[in-house]
């Protein structure tokens, strides 16, 4: 072999090695980028779920306090006073489901404002103006109680004027609690801060905390990069939610934050995850070993290098190691979809969650059509996902129902990241079970539409549904049902008996009407129901008689000798009528029934 050929071969080999090195570093950059994005999404999902749980706790207490405020308003306007009210509020405070302590009623004319601090006077003014109030966090003033609490207060109106407020206390630690578990939770510090970074509350609060601490500055003092901390401050000031990675002496630190809708509070989570760092270091180490191996093989022969780059099984083993590491990172399923080959490859844990046995699915589009893995109503969503051509690094999210191991459908979120070249464009897919989040979301929506005492629709939800029926030109009949002498029940037997009576009436009305009928509580001792469609006079009379007989059979444990009756006003809601007019006519009919001796009905 001539010297010239040797030199050319050496130059070609070196150029090939350099090219292989650049290509492999670029590919490793793609995989690391995908890893970082998926890790950030998982951490952000943790913070979002924590925010949802905290908000749900606060709103549950606010809903309870609003219900109690309405009851106190009715008592005050009826001149019943506050006798027995403290026992009722003590019972509410001891209810673990409500999560509020020290529920108390305060009248403005009985408050001594001369000894109050400025912040307390400011809250009093907000309540007088009809605003709900969530206070700052304060240590308990009770003896032997080392906890910290914040207050929620709702104004109470009497005859149209603010007369007082109802207040409940919630343990401050509930603002940072989360039901999520795992190694990520164990390595997490949670802080409650204000927008300027000053400490409002934190999990590991000392006996005498310094509320002037600036948590963001402490991050800088404990080894954080000053520029990264400044970027974090700017993101918080702009209310831009973003997972940030900061370097420290022990490795990367992941910082996530979410904004609460109260007092400009921010939940700041700092993840010191040694497990996460171990996975990142393993990926980097494997990348270095693979690069060195490819360069060594390329030095032997250019053709062998090309064969290794494009056909080596070691690259595929590296890919499987990467997928296995990401699978162990958290409780999720990772998939990779090859658009050109229509092949889906998944991590080994897919068969533990979904009704799929194999980890590699050829002819994936046909498999979706035949297997029933995707809920029929969500097929268009998945087809759109596979049809779209995302740019490199572009991400998207989808929510679909997938068939679980027991053949029941569960809600899952698909986080998509596009990687690779145009010729080999791959979709990295993270599948996360969000059925728990969906269930909580539906429960919160349903709770917001329900009267907490009777379990029926509240006034607003009832009006919305009935108005929709009327707008659709279906028409129907509106029943307005009022308990006779309900005030006497509260006066003679107390409000617990009155509350039990309301619950029993709600159960009776559910039994008297069909599932498609709309039933709600108007307020106090008044209920209403709407039956869609046309009904003859005989059927209306029969339905009203059934309601009266069912109400007469109600018994209350606190008042066994109590006899219940009701008066009913009924009106037909014709096409073009408004809910307000129908309700007025039904109210007139109901009062006419009362004037004729009660325990009867009038059809207008």
C-alpha positions as CSV (number, residue, x, y, z in Angstrom):
1,X,0.0,0.0,0.0
2,X,1.5,3.3,-1.1
3,X,2.3,6.1,1.4
4,X,-0.3,8.3,-0.3
5,X,-3.0,5.7,0.2
6,X,-2.0,5.3,3.8
7,X,-2.2,9.0,4.4
8,X,-5.6,9.3,2.7
9,X,-6.9,6.3,4.7
10,X,-5.7,7.8,7.9
11,X,-7.2,11.2,7.0
12,X,-10.5,9.5,6.0
13,X,-10.5,7.5,9.2
14,X,-9.9,10.6,11.3
15,X,-12.6,12.6,9.5
16,X,-15.0,9.7,10.0
17,X,-14.1,9.5,13.7
18,X,-14.7,13.2,14.0
19,X,-17.9,13.0,12.2
20,X,-19.1,10.0,14.3
21,X,-18.2,12.0,17.5
22,X,-20.1,15.1,16.4
23,X,-23.1,13.0,15.3
24,X,-23.2,11.0,18.5
25,X,-22.8,14.1,20.7
26,X,-25.7,15.6,18.8
27,X,-27.8,12.5,19.3
28,X,-26.9,12.4,23.0
29,X,-27.9,16.1,23.2
30,X,-31.4,15.1,21.8
31,X,-31.9,12.3,24.3
32,X,-30.7,14.5,27.3
33,X,-33.0,17.3,26.2
34,X,-35.9,14.8,26.0
35,X,-35.0,13.5,29.5
36,X,-34.8,17.0,30.9
37,X,-38.2,18.0,29.4
38,X,-39.9,14.9,30.7
39,X,-38.3,15.3,34.1
40,X,-39.5,19.0,34.2
41,X,-43.0,18.0,33.2
42,X,-43.1,15.3,36.0
43,X,-41.9,17.8,38.6
44,X,-44.3,20.5,37.3
45,X,-47.2,18.0,37.5
46,X,-46.2,17.4,41.2
47,X,-46.4,21.1,42.0
48,X,-49.7,21.5,40.0
49,X,-51.3,18.6,41.9
50,X,-50.1,20.0,45.2
51,X,-51.6,23.4,44.2
52,X,-54.9,21.8,43.3
53,X,-55.1,19.9,46.6
54,X,-54.4,23.0,48.6
55,X,-57.0,25.1,46.7
56,X,-59.6,22.4,47.1
57,X,-59.1,22.4,50.9
58,X,-59.5,26.1,51.1
59,X,-62.6,26.2,48.9
60,X,-64.2,23.4,50.8
61,X,-63.9,25.4,54.0
62,X,-65.2,28.6,52.2
63,X,-68.2,26.7,50.9
64,X,-69.0,25.4,54.4
65,X,-68.7,28.9,55.9
66,X,-70.9,30.4,53.2
67,X,-73.6,27.8,54.0
68,X,-73.4,28.6,57.7
69,X,-73.5,32.4,56.9
70,X,-76.7,31.9,55.0
71,X,-78.2,30.0,58.0
72,X,-77.2,32.7,60.5
73,X,-78.5,35.4,58.2
74,X,-81.9,33.6,58.1
75,X,-81.9,33.4,61.9
76,X,-81.0,37.0,62.4
77,X,-83.6,38.3,60.0
78,X,-86.2,36.0,61.7
79,X,-85.2,37.5,65.1
80,X,-84.2,34.1,66.4
81,X,-81.0,35.3,68.0
82,X,-77.9,33.1,68.5
83,X,-79.2,30.7,71.2
84,X,-77.7,27.2,70.6
85,X,-75.5,28.6,67.8
86,X,-72.2,28.0,69.7
87,X,-73.0,24.2,70.1
88,X,-73.7,24.0,66.4
89,X,-70.4,25.8,65.5
90,X,-68.5,23.5,67.9
91,X,-69.9,20.5,66.1
92,X,-68.8,22.0,62.8
93,X,-65.3,22.6,64.2
94,X,-65.0,19.0,65.3
95,X,-65.9,17.6,61.9
96,X,-62.7,16.3,60.4
97,X,-64.1,16.4,56.9
98,X,-64.5,20.2,57.1
99,X,-60.8,20.8,58.3
100,X,-61.7,24.0,60.1
101,X,-61.2,24.8,63.8
102,X,-62.5,27.5,66.0
103,X,-65.5,28.3,63.7
104,X,-67.2,31.4,65.3
105,X,-69.7,34.1,64.6
106,X,-68.7,37.7,65.3
107,X,-70.9,40.8,65.1
108,X,-69.3,44.1,63.9
109,X,-71.1,46.0,66.7
110,X,-69.6,43.8,69.3
111,X,-66.0,44.1,68.2
112,X,-63.5,46.2,70.1
113,X,-61.5,47.6,67.3
114,X,-59.4,50.0,69.5
115,X,-57.0,47.1,70.4
116,X,-56.7,45.7,66.9
117,X,-53.6,45.9,64.7
118,X,-53.7,47.6,61.3
119,X,-53.9,44.3,59.4
120,X,-56.9,43.2,61.4
121,X,-58.7,46.5,60.8
122,X,-58.0,46.1,57.1
123,X,-59.6,42.7,57.1
124,X,-62.6,44.0,59.0
125,X,-63.1,46.7,56.4
126,X,-63.0,44.1,53.6
127,X,-65.6,42.0,55.3
128,X,-67.8,45.1,55.8
129,X,-67.5,45.7,52.0
130,X,-68.7,42.1,51.3
131,X,-65.4,40.6,50.5
132,X,-64.2,37.1,51.6
133,X,-61.0,37.2,53.6
134,X,-58.0,34.7,53.8
135,X,-55.7,36.0,56.5
136,X,-51.9,35.6,56.9
137,X,-50.5,32.7,59.0
138,X,-50.1,33.3,62.7
139,X,-49.0,31.1,65.6
140,X,-51.8,29.8,67.8
141,X,-52.5,31.8,70.9
142,X,-53.9,28.8,72.8
143,X,-51.9,27.3,75.7
144,X,-50.1,24.1,74.7
145,X,-50.9,24.6,71.0
146,X,-47.7,25.1,69.0
147,X,-49.4,25.0,65.6
148,X,-49.8,27.8,63.1
149,X,-53.1,28.8,61.6
150,X,-54.6,31.1,59.0
151,X,-58.2,32.3,59.0
152,X,-61.0,32.3,56.4
153,X,-63.9,34.7,57.0
154,X,-67.1,35.2,55.1
155,X,-69.4,38.3,55.6
156,X,-72.9,37.9,56.9
157,X,-75.7,40.3,55.8
158,X,-78.8,41.0,57.8
159,X,-81.6,42.9,56.0
160,X,-79.2,43.9,53.2
161,X,-76.4,45.3,55.5
162,X,-73.2,43.7,56.6
163,X,-73.8,42.8,60.3
164,X,-70.9,40.4,61.1
165,X,-68.9,37.5,59.8
166,X,-68.2,33.8,60.3
167,X,-64.6,32.7,60.7
168,X,-62.8,29.4,60.7
169,X,-59.1,28.5,61.3
170,X,-57.1,26.1,59.2
171,X,-53.7,24.5,60.2
172,X,-51.0,26.3,58.2
173,X,-49.2,23.0,57.4
174,X,-52.1,22.1,55.2
175,X,-50.9,24.7,52.6
176,X,-47.8,22.6,52.0
177,X,-49.2,19.1,52.4
178,X,-49.5,16.7,49.4
179,X,-51.0,13.2,49.1
180,X,-48.2,12.3,46.6
181,X,-45.5,9.9,47.7
182,X,-42.2,8.5,46.3
183,X,-38.5,9.3,46.4
184,X,-39.2,12.8,44.9
185,X,-41.4,13.7,47.9
186,X,-38.7,12.5,50.4
187,X,-36.1,14.8,48.9
188,X,-38.3,17.9,48.7
189,X,-38.3,21.1,50.8
190,X,-41.5,23.1,50.5
191,X,-41.9,26.8,51.3
192,X,-44.8,29.2,51.3
193,X,-43.4,32.6,50.1
194,X,-44.7,36.0,49.0
195,X,-43.9,37.5,45.6
196,X,-40.8,39.3,46.9
197,X,-39.4,36.0,48.2
198,X,-40.0,36.7,51.9
199,X,-40.9,33.7,54.0
200,X,-44.6,33.3,54.8
201,X,-44.5,29.7,56.1
202,X,-42.5,26.5,55.5
203,X,-42.6,22.8,56.4
204,X,-39.7,22.7,58.8
205,X,-40.7,25.9,60.6
206,X,-38.7,26.5,63.7
207,X,-40.3,27.5,67.0
208,X,-39.5,31.2,66.4
209,X,-39.3,31.7,62.6
210,X,-37.9,34.9,61.1
211,X,-40.6,36.0,58.7
212,X,-38.1,38.5,57.1
213,X,-36.1,35.6,55.6
214,X,-35.9,35.9,51.8
215,X,-36.0,32.3,50.7
216,X,-34.8,33.2,47.2
217,X,-31.7,34.9,48.6
218,X,-31.1,31.9,50.8
219,X,-31.0,29.7,47.7
220,X,-28.1,32.0,46.5
221,X,-26.3,31.8,49.8
222,X,-26.4,28.0,50.0
223,X,-24.5,27.5,46.7
224,X,-27.0,28.5,44.1
225,X,-25.9,30.4,41.0
226,X,-26.6,34.2,41.4
227,X,-27.8,34.6,37.8
228,X,-30.1,31.6,38.1
229,X,-31.6,33.0,41.3
230,X,-32.2,36.3,39.6
231,X,-33.9,34.6,36.7
232,X,-36.1,32.8,39.2
233,X,-37.1,36.1,40.7
234,X,-37.9,37.6,37.3
235,X,-40.1,34.6,36.4
236,X,-42.0,34.9,39.7
237,X,-42.5,38.6,39.2
238,X,-43.8,38.0,35.7
239,X,-46.0,35.0,37.0
240,X,-44.3,32.7,34.5
241,X,-44.5,29.2,35.9
242,X,-41.3,27.2,34.9
243,X,-39.2,24.4,36.4
244,X,-35.7,25.6,36.8
245,X,-32.5,23.6,37.3
246,X,-29.8,25.1,39.5
247,X,-26.4,23.7,40.2
248,X,-25.2,23.1,43.7
249,X,-22.2,21.4,45.4
250,X,-24.3,18.2,45.6
251,X,-25.5,18.2,42.1
252,X,-28.5,19.7,40.2
253,X,-31.4,21.1,42.3
254,X,-34.8,21.3,40.6
255,X,-36.9,24.3,41.7
256,X,-40.7,24.4,40.9
257,X,-43.3,26.9,42.0
258,X,-47.0,27.5,41.6
259,X,-49.2,30.5,42.4
260,X,-52.0,30.2,45.0
261,X,-55.1,32.5,44.5
262,X,-54.8,33.8,48.1
263,X,-52.7,36.7,49.5
264,X,-50.3,36.4,46.5
265,X,-48.9,33.3,48.1
266,X,-46.5,31.0,46.1
267,X,-45.7,27.4,46.9
268,X,-42.0,26.9,46.2
269,X,-40.7,23.3,46.0
270,X,-36.9,22.6,46.0
271,X,-36.1,19.0,44.9
272,X,-32.7,17.7,46.2
273,X,-33.1,14.4,44.4
274,X,-30.0,12.2,44.6
275,X,-31.9,9.5,42.7
276,X,-32.6,11.9,39.8
277,X,-28.9,13.0,39.7
278,X,-27.8,9.3,39.6
279,X,-29.9,8.7,36.5
280,X,-28.4,11.8,34.8
281,X,-24.9,10.7,35.6
282,X,-25.5,7.2,34.4
283,X,-26.8,8.6,31.1
284,X,-23.7,10.7,30.7
285,X,-21.3,7.9,31.6
286,X,-22.9,5.5,29.2
287,X,-22.7,8.2,26.5
288,X,-19.0,8.6,27.1
289,X,-18.4,4.9,27.0
290,X,-20.3,4.5,23.8
291,X,-18.5,7.4,22.1
292,X,-15.1,6.0,23.0
293,X,-16.2,2.6,21.7
294,X,-17.4,4.0,18.4
295,X,-14.2,6.0,17.9
296,X,-12.0,3.0,18.6
297,X,-13.9,0.8,16.1
298,X,-13.7,3.6,13.5
299,X,-9.9,3.6,13.8
300,X,-9.8,0.0,12.6
301,X,-11.8,0.6,9.5
302,X,-14.1,3.2,8.0
303,X,-16.6,0.6,6.9
304,X,-16.8,-0.9,10.3
305,X,-17.4,2.5,11.8
306,X,-20.3,3.1,9.4
307,X,-21.7,-0.4,10.2
308,X,-21.5,0.3,14.0
309,X,-23.1,3.8,13.7
310,X,-26.1,2.5,11.7
311,X,-26.4,-1.2,12.6
312,X,-24.7,-1.7,16.0
313,X,-26.9,-3.5,18.5
314,X,-25.0,-1.7,21.2
315,X,-26.9,1.6,20.3
316,X,-30.2,-0.2,20.7
317,X,-29.1,-1.5,24.1
318,X,-28.2,2.0,25.0
319,X,-31.7,3.1,24.0
320,X,-33.2,0.4,26.2
321,X,-31.1,1.4,29.1
322,X,-32.2,5.0,28.7
323,X,-35.9,4.0,28.6
324,X,-35.4,1.7,31.6
325,X,-33.8,4.6,33.6
326,X,-36.6,7.0,32.7
327,X,-39.2,4.3,33.7
328,X,-37.6,4.0,37.1
329,X,-37.5,7.8,37.5
330,X,-41.2,7.8,38.3
331,X,-44.4,5.9,38.1
332,X,-45.1,6.4,34.4
333,X,-45.1,4.6,31.1
334,X,-42.6,5.7,28.4
335,X,-43.1,5.0,24.7
336,X,-41.3,5.7,21.5
337,X,-43.3,5.9,18.2
338,X,-41.5,5.5,14.9
339,X,-43.6,7.3,12.4
340,X,-42.0,5.8,9.3
341,X,-42.3,2.2,10.4
342,X,-45.6,2.7,12.3
343,X,-44.1,0.9,15.3
344,X,-44.6,1.7,19.0
345,X,-42.1,0.6,21.6
346,X,-42.9,1.0,25.3
347,X,-41.2,0.4,28.7
348,X,-41.8,-2.9,30.3
349,X,-44.3,-1.6,32.9
350,X,-47.0,-1.0,30.3
351,X,-48.6,-4.4,30.9
352,X,-48.9,-3.6,34.6
353,X,-51.1,-0.6,33.9
354,X,-52.8,-1.0,30.5
355,X,-54.5,-3.9,28.7
356,X,-51.4,-4.5,26.5
357,X,-49.2,-7.5,26.8
358,X,-46.3,-6.7,24.3
359,X,-43.8,-3.9,24.6
360,X,-43.4,-3.5,20.8
361,X,-46.5,-3.0,18.7
362,X,-46.1,-3.2,14.9
363,X,-48.8,-1.7,12.6
364,X,-49.8,0.5,15.5
365,X,-52.5,2.5,13.7
366,X,-54.3,-0.8,12.8
367,X,-53.8,-2.1,16.4
368,X,-55.6,1.0,17.8
369,X,-58.5,0.4,15.4
370,X,-58.9,-3.3,16.3
371,X,-57.9,-3.6,20.0
372,X,-60.2,-1.1,21.8
373,X,-57.2,0.2,23.8
374,X,-58.4,3.8,23.1
375,X,-61.9,4.8,24.0
376,X,-64.0,5.1,20.8
377,X,-64.8,8.8,21.5
378,X,-61.1,9.6,21.8
379,X,-60.0,8.0,18.5
380,X,-60.0,11.4,16.7
381,X,-57.7,12.8,19.4
382,X,-55.1,10.0,18.9
383,X,-55.4,10.1,15.1
384,X,-54.7,13.9,15.2
385,X,-51.7,13.2,17.4
386,X,-50.2,10.7,15.0
387,X,-51.0,12.8,11.9
388,X,-49.3,16.0,13.0
389,X,-45.7,16.5,12.0
390,X,-44.0,18.2,14.9
391,X,-40.7,20.0,14.6
392,X,-37.7,18.7,16.5
393,X,-38.0,19.5,20.2
394,X,-41.7,20.6,19.8
395,X,-44.0,19.3,22.6
396,X,-47.8,18.7,22.8
397,X,-50.2,17.3,25.4
398,X,-53.3,15.2,24.9
399,X,-55.9,13.7,27.3
400,X,-57.5,10.3,26.3
401,X,-59.1,7.3,27.9
402,X,-57.1,4.1,27.7
403,X,-58.2,0.6,28.7
404,X,-56.6,-0.4,32.0
405,X,-55.6,-3.9,33.1
406,X,-59.2,-4.7,34.3
407,X,-60.7,-3.6,31.0
408,X,-62.1,-0.4,32.5
409,X,-61.1,2.9,30.8
410,X,-58.9,5.4,32.8
411,X,-58.0,9.0,31.9
412,X,-54.4,9.4,30.9
413,X,-52.3,12.4,29.8
414,X,-49.9,11.9,26.8
415,X,-46.9,14.3,26.9
416,X,-45.3,14.2,23.4
417,X,-41.7,15.3,22.5
418,X,-40.5,15.1,18.9
419,X,-36.8,14.1,18.4
420,X,-34.6,13.0,15.5
421,X,-34.1,14.0,11.9
422,X,-36.8,14.4,9.2
423,X,-36.0,10.9,7.9
424,X,-36.2,9.3,11.3
425,X,-38.5,11.5,13.3
426,X,-39.5,9.8,16.6
427,X,-42.1,10.7,19.1
428,X,-41.2,10.2,22.8
429,X,-44.4,9.7,24.7
430,X,-44.9,9.9,28.4
431,X,-48.2,8.2,29.6
432,X,-49.4,9.4,33.0
433,X,-52.5,8.1,34.8
434,X,-54.6,11.2,35.7
435,X,-57.8,9.4,36.6
436,X,-57.4,10.6,40.2
437,X,-57.0,14.2,39.1
438,X,-60.1,13.9,36.8
439,X,-62.1,12.4,39.7
440,X,-61.2,15.3,42.0
441,X,-61.9,17.8,39.2
442,X,-65.4,16.3,38.6
443,X,-66.1,16.1,42.4
444,X,-65.2,19.8,42.8
445,X,-67.4,20.8,39.9
446,X,-70.3,18.7,41.2
447,X,-69.8,20.0,44.7
448,X,-70.0,23.6,43.5
449,X,-73.4,22.9,42.0
450,X,-74.9,21.2,45.0
451,X,-76.6,22.4,48.2
452,X,-74.4,21.0,51.0
453,X,-77.4,20.3,53.3
454,X,-80.0,18.7,51.0
455,X,-77.7,17.3,48.3
456,X,-79.9,18.8,45.7
457,X,-78.9,21.4,43.0
458,X,-78.3,24.9,44.4
459,X,-80.3,27.8,43.1
460,X,-77.8,28.9,40.5
461,X,-77.3,25.4,39.0
462,X,-81.0,24.7,39.0
463,X,-81.8,28.0,37.2
464,X,-79.1,27.3,34.6
465,X,-80.4,23.8,33.7
466,X,-84.1,24.8,33.6
467,X,-83.3,27.9,31.5
468,X,-81.5,25.6,29.0
469,X,-84.6,23.3,28.8
470,X,-86.8,26.3,28.1
471,X,-84.3,27.8,25.5
472,X,-84.4,24.4,23.7
473,X,-88.2,24.9,23.3
474,X,-88.8,21.7,25.3
475,X,-90.9,23.4,28.0
476,X,-92.1,21.6,31.1
477,X,-93.7,22.1,34.5
478,X,-92.2,24.0,37.5
479,X,-93.0,22.8,41.0
480,X,-92.3,25.2,44.0
481,X,-92.6,23.3,47.3
482,X,-92.5,25.0,50.7
483,X,-92.6,23.3,54.1
484,X,-95.4,24.5,56.3
485,X,-94.4,26.0,59.7
486,X,-90.7,25.3,59.3
487,X,-89.8,28.1,61.6
488,X,-91.7,26.3,64.4
489,X,-89.5,23.2,63.8
490,X,-86.4,25.3,64.5
491,X,-87.9,27.1,67.5
492,X,-89.2,23.9,69.2
493,X,-86.6,21.3,68.3
494,X,-83.5,23.3,67.4
495,X,-81.5,23.7,64.2
496,X,-80.2,20.2,64.1
497,X,-83.7,18.9,63.8
498,X,-84.3,21.6,61.1
499,X,-81.2,20.5,59.2
500,X,-82.3,16.8,59.4
501,X,-85.7,17.9,58.1
502,X,-84.1,19.5,55.0
503,X,-82.1,16.4,54.3
504,X,-85.2,14.2,54.6
505,X,-87.2,16.4,52.2
506,X,-84.3,16.2,49.7
507,X,-84.4,12.4,49.9
508,X,-88.2,12.4,49.4
509,X,-88.1,14.7,46.4
510,X,-85.4,12.5,44.7
511,X,-87.8,9.5,45.2
512,X,-90.9,11.4,43.8
513,X,-89.2,12.6,40.6
514,X,-87.5,10.8,37.8
515,X,-83.7,10.8,37.1
516,X,-84.1,13.1,34.2
517,X,-86.1,15.7,36.2
518,X,-84.3,18.7,37.7
519,X,-84.6,19.0,41.5
520,X,-83.1,21.8,43.6
521,X,-83.2,23.8,46.9
522,X,-84.3,27.4,46.5
523,X,-83.2,28.3,50.0
524,X,-84.4,27.9,53.6
525,X,-87.4,25.6,53.6
526,X,-88.3,26.1,49.9
527,X,-87.5,23.5,47.1
528,X,-88.3,23.4,43.4
529,X,-88.4,20.8,40.7
530,X,-88.8,20.9,36.9
531,X,-90.3,18.1,34.8
532,X,-89.4,18.5,31.1
533,X,-92.2,18.0,28.5
534,X,-95.9,18.4,28.6
535,X,-98.1,16.9,31.4
536,X,-101.9,16.6,31.7
537,X,-103.7,18.1,34.6
538,X,-104.4,14.6,36.0
539,X,-100.8,13.7,36.0
540,X,-99.8,17.0,37.6
541,X,-102.4,16.5,40.4
542,X,-101.2,12.9,40.9
543,X,-97.6,14.0,41.2
544,X,-98.4,16.8,43.7
545,X,-100.5,14.4,45.8
546,X,-97.6,11.9,45.8
547,X,-95.2,14.6,47.1
548,X,-97.6,15.7,49.9
549,X,-98.1,12.0,51.0
550,X,-94.4,11.4,51.0
551,X,-93.7,14.5,53.0
552,X,-96.3,13.5,55.6
553,X,-94.4,10.2,56.1
554,X,-91.1,12.0,57.0
555,X,-89.9,11.3,60.6
556,X,-87.0,13.0,62.4
557,X,-85.2,11.3,65.2
558,X,-84.8,14.5,67.2
559,X,-88.6,15.2,67.0
560,X,-90.6,11.9,66.8
561,X,-93.9,13.7,67.3
562,X,-93.3,16.1,64.5
563,X,-95.9,16.1,61.6
564,X,-94.7,17.5,58.3
565,X,-96.9,19.2,55.6
566,X,-96.1,21.3,52.6
567,X,-97.7,23.7,50.1
568,X,-97.0,23.4,46.4
569,X,-97.4,25.9,43.5
570,X,-97.2,24.5,40.0
571,X,-96.9,26.4,36.7
572,X,-96.5,25.3,33.1
573,X,-93.4,26.8,31.4
574,X,-94.3,27.4,27.7
575,X,-92.0,28.1,24.8
576,X,-90.6,31.6,24.9
577,X,-91.2,32.1,28.7
578,X,-88.4,33.0,31.1
579,X,-87.3,31.2,34.2
580,X,-87.9,34.3,36.3
581,X,-91.5,34.6,35.1
582,X,-92.2,30.9,35.7
583,X,-90.8,31.1,39.2
584,X,-92.9,34.2,40.0
585,X,-96.1,32.4,38.9
586,X,-95.2,29.3,40.8
587,X,-94.5,31.4,43.9
588,X,-98.0,33.0,43.5
589,X,-99.6,29.6,43.2
590,X,-97.7,28.3,46.3
591,X,-98.8,31.2,48.5
592,X,-102.4,30.8,47.2
593,X,-102.2,27.1,48.4
594,X,-101.0,28.3,51.8
595,X,-103.9,30.8,52.0
596,X,-106.3,28.0,51.4
597,X,-105.2,26.1,54.5
598,X,-101.8,24.7,53.5
599,X,-100.9,21.0,52.8
600,X,-102.3,21.4,49.3
601,X,-101.4,22.5,45.8
602,X,-102.4,25.0,43.2
603,X,-101.9,24.6,39.4
604,X,-101.7,27.9,37.6
